[in-house]
Amino acid sequence: MIATSTPEDGHAANRRITTLSVGVAVFLIAIKAFALGASGSVSILASLADSALDLIASLSVFFAVRWAAIPPDHEHRYGHGKAEALAFLVQAGLVFASAVFIAWESIQRMVDPRPITAGGWAVGVMIVSIAVTLGLVWLQSRTIRATGSLAVRGDRAHYAADLGANVVVLIGVASGAFLGAAGLDAAAGLVVAVWLFWGALGMLKGSADHLMDKGVDDETRARIVAAVLADPRIGGVHQLRTRLAGPVLMIQMHVDLEPDQTLEAAHGVVVEAEARILKVFPGADILIHPDPRGRTRGHGGVKGDAEPPPASR
């Protein structure tokens, strides 16, 4: 997802939502620990373990978005945006670990079922957990639309998984407490584990795409090209390359210009093209190389066999 806010506003929004995320994780741990002590429910235990890892993951995101916001320096000329992808990778590992732990505990309880006590308290805690998590996911979604932050998207991914998991836990606790079906409680914990494992796979793919500099989708590329070709003085676009460094969209391309114009005139055309792109993608990092139309030979290093055909009029 591409940021729609300015970098400064985006960094501020990311800081706010990650602070809220840490606070929510601490709150959920506290109330679930109380519910576990009162009920002894394995599905509550599963949910508590997940929330504990949520806190670790949220802390990694808390620091990652602040690290990613550090301006480029001599050693990191493209900035520090990849810190968000690293945090996303850490989150995926933690979710995997949580899934394994919960699955093991659930299987143990299936073999040796234990009755659930204080079921009313446990059900109440899970209802509160679902409501609080739903509110956080909604706020995270708003932030992602504005900033495009990969780290916040990862944070939202595991909290969104928590929503479904908490519903399963609620069903399991209610079944064990009010229907006397302790085995359903353990089964609910196992469903939570599978849910988390599946979510972690998606998170791994997202972080790998980012770290491997996967280009943006075709629709985004088309919008970039359309913004550039809005000027009739530009005859075509080729060697368009894109990648994301955190929420920052990196764009490089060559454009075809009339060969007889002055360097100053060509520079003016390029600067105007950059301005049009920035209107569509605020905060993008843009590099445009002008080529004389009809007189260009291959140059600029390896451009890759997968590069689409040049865009031209």
Disulfide bonds with the S-S distance in Angstrom:
none
